[in-house]
Amino acid sequence: MSKAERLIEMLITINAKRDFTAGELAEEFSVSKRTILRDLRELEEAGFPLYSEVGAAGGYHILKERILPPIVFSESEAKAVFFACQALQYYRDLPFEQETRSVLKKFLNCLPLDVQNSITQMQGRIAFWIPDRHCDSPLVKTMFFAAICHNAVKIRYSSAYSESVRTIIPVGLYAMNGLWYCPAYCMSANQIRTFRVDRIREILEEKPCPKGKYPIPVSIQEYLERTEIKKDYHLKIQLTDIGVKRCESECLLAGGLKTVPTGGGIIDMEINREALEWVADYILPLGKHATVLEPAELSEIIRQKIYELQQHYCES
């Protein structure tokens, strides 16, 4: 085994061990202890986060921020990394925003010049654009780690109508149309509710929560799949050509949209109870370009909203 190969193998080994002695590595790699000490010194000089303790119980330990062993990428794989990161660039807040910029800078500087130029051209030709919501989500990283650690979080939350203090257990995070959402078990409501992360004003307390105590999906994917198959209401809306064009741009409604050869279209799908209010808010501005056929509850919500608008603008 060459020295370069031994150093790479050593990086992989000590990343797995975290705590070790020079004697252990010497025996594992079949070299002298002096050789191992020289290799470890070279790794430390290269920036690998090691510290040593002397004495009978001493040895080497890896600091919290470990450096991962080298990974070999093909040119296409390197471009794929930057392509994936393009999908995140228009979000105002990310769980690892600073780390993402740092890793891309390091990664780009290590690539050959022609590959760097190719990636730069690629970045200037494609964008996963999302609307700028002007909503900061400074607590997105905190909520992300709370979900990973299965912690209960006491938050001050500002909804569309009021501000309240709630204790929630986050399932995870998902992003949609430029906003971050956090489905979580709400102890006040005794059910899972979806919270917009930008509306979480403050985290008052965070503590571990016993696993299995509350009915929480094991992953955000399971929650989203469960939400998709939930069928509280049969939604049926007749649309004009203008209505079709407006609804094509909304991912929720576009999934049930069918166009008609003679013109216009119809939305025919199942939705959950929580989405009913949102659909009313979206359909109302379409005016005569959308006609609700089902459910009757949606028509009633829209009528109520129209009445409230009339009262608001017609007050003497």
Secondary structure, DSSP 4 states (H G I P E B T S, - for coil): --HHHHHHHHHHHHHHHSEE-HHHHHHHHTS-HHHHHHHHHHHHHTT--EEEE-STT-EEEE-SSPPPPP----HHHHHHHHHHHHTTTT-S--TTHHHHHHHHHHHHHTS-HHHHHHHHHHHTT------------TTHHHHHHHHHTTEEEEEEEE-SS-EEEEEEEE---EEETTEEEEEEEETTTTEEEEEEGGGEEEEEEEEE--TTSS---SSHHHHHHHHHT--SEEEEEEE-HHHHHHHHT-HHHHTTEEE-TTS-EEEEEEE-GGGHHHHHHHHGGGGGGEEEEE-HHHHHHHHHHHHHHHHHHS--
